[in-house]
C-alpha cells in the first residue's frame, strides 16, 4: 500500500489486540452478522480474483508497436506490479480476513463460555 493510505491490516490487528486486553467488545449477534457480511464479501473478492486471472491471459494484439505497448499496459494493470489488480484484490482479502478474526472471536467465545457453563452446571447437578 502507498504511504498515503492507512495500513488497514495494522488497524484490525490493533483492534484484535485491544479485544485481547478487553478494551474492545462487540456483542456476539453483531459480530456474527459482521462475520457473515465479511464471508459474503470474501466470496465476491474470490470471484473477482478468478476473473482477474483471465485478464493476464492476453493474446496477440498485432505487430504494431502501439498495440504491443497497449497490451503490456493492460497486462501490468492485471498482474505483475504492486499496483496491479491481483495484488490489490489480495490486499482487500487480507484486510477482510483480519476483520473476520476480530468478529469470530466474539461468537466463538460466547459458544465456548456457554459450553463451559453447561459443563459446570452438569457437574454440580446431583445424580437422581
C-alpha positions in Angstrom: 0.0 0.0 0.0 1.2 3.5 -0.5 2.2 5.8 2.3 -0.9 8.0 1.8 -3.2 5.1 2.5 -3.9 3.8 6.0 -2.4 0.4 7.0 -5.7 -1.4 7.4 -4.1 -4.7 8.4 -2.3 -3.0 11.3 -5.6 -1.2 12.3 -7.5 -4.5 12.5 -4.6 -6.2 14.3 -4.6 -3.4 16.8 -8.3 -3.9 17.4 -7.7 -7.6 17.9 -5.0 -6.7 20.5 -7.5 -4.4 22.2 -10.0 -7.2 22.2 -7.4 -9.4 23.9 -7.0 -6.7 26.5 -10.7 -6.4 27.0 -10.9 -2.8 25.9 -13.0 -3.5 22.8 -16.1 -5.6 22.9 -18.7 -6.5 20.3 -22.0 -8.2 21.1 -22.0 -11.7 19.8 -25.0 -11.2 17.5 -23.4 -8.1 15.9 -20.1 -9.9 15.5 -21.9 -12.9 13.8 -23.7 -10.5 11.3 -20.4 -8.7 10.6 -18.7 -12.1 10.0 -21.4 -13.1 7.6 -21.0 -9.9 5.7 -17.3 -10.5 5.6 -17.8 -14.1 4.3 -20.1 -12.8 1.5 -17.6 -10.1 0.6 -14.7 -12.6 0.6 -16.7 -14.8 -1.8 -17.2 -11.8 -4.1 -13.5 -10.9 -3.9 -12.5 -14.6 -4.7 -14.7 -14.4 -7.8 -13.1 -11.2 -8.8 -9.7 -12.7 -8.3 -10.6 -15.6 -10.6 -11.9 -13.2 -13.2 -8.7 -11.1 -12.9 -6.6 -14.0 -13.8 -8.3 -14.1 -17.2 -7.0 -10.5 -17.7 -3.4 -11.7 -17.6 -4.0 -14.2 -20.5 -3.6 -11.7 -23.3 -3.4 -12.8 -26.9 -1.5 -11.0 -29.6 -2.8 -7.6 -30.4 -0.9 -7.4 -33.6 2.6 -6.4 -34.7 2.3 -2.6 -34.3 4.4 -1.2 -31.5 1.4 0.8 -30.2 -0.7 -2.4 -30.0 2.1 -4.2 -28.1 2.5 -1.2 -25.8 -1.2 -1.2 -25.0 -1.2 -5.0 -24.4 1.7 -4.5 -22.0 -0.1 -1.7 -20.2 -3.2 -3.8 -19.7 -1.1 -6.8 -18.6 0.6 -4.6 -15.9 -2.8 -3.4 -14.7 -3.8 -7.0 -14.2 -0.7 -8.6 -12.7 3.0 -8.2 -12.0 3.2 -4.9 -10.1 2.4 -3.8 -6.6 -0.5 -1.7 -8.0 -1.9 -4.4 -10.3 -5.4 -5.8 -9.8 -4.3 -9.2 -8.4 -2.2 -7.6 -5.6 -4.9 -5.1 -4.7 -7.6 -7.8 -4.5 -5.3 -9.8 -2.3 -4.7 -6.8 0.0 -8.5 -6.5 0.3 -8.8 -10.2 1.1 -6.1 -9.9 3.8 -8.0 -6.9 5.4 -11.3 -8.7 5.4 -9.7 -11.9 6.9 -8.3 -9.7 9.7 -11.7 -8.3 10.3 -13.2 -11.8 10.5 -10.6 -12.8 13.1 -11.9 -10.0 15.3 -15.6 -10.7 14.7 -15.3 -14.5 15.1 -13.7 -14.3 18.5 -16.9 -12.9 20.0 -19.4 -15.5 18.9 -16.8 -18.3 19.3 -16.0 -17.1 22.8 -19.7 -17.0 23.6 -20.2 -20.5 22.4 -17.1 -21.7 24.4 -18.3 -20.0 27.5 -21.8 -21.5 27.1 -20.3 -25.0 26.8 -18.1 -24.5 29.9 -21.1 -23.1 31.9 -23.2 -26.1 30.8 -20.5 -28.5 31.8 -20.2 -26.8 35.2 -23.9 -26.9 35.8 -24.0 -30.6 34.8 -21.1 -31.3 37.2 -22.9 -29.6 40.1 -26.2 -31.3 39.5 -26.7 -34.3 41.9 -27.5 -37.7 40.4 -31.1 -38.9 40.9 
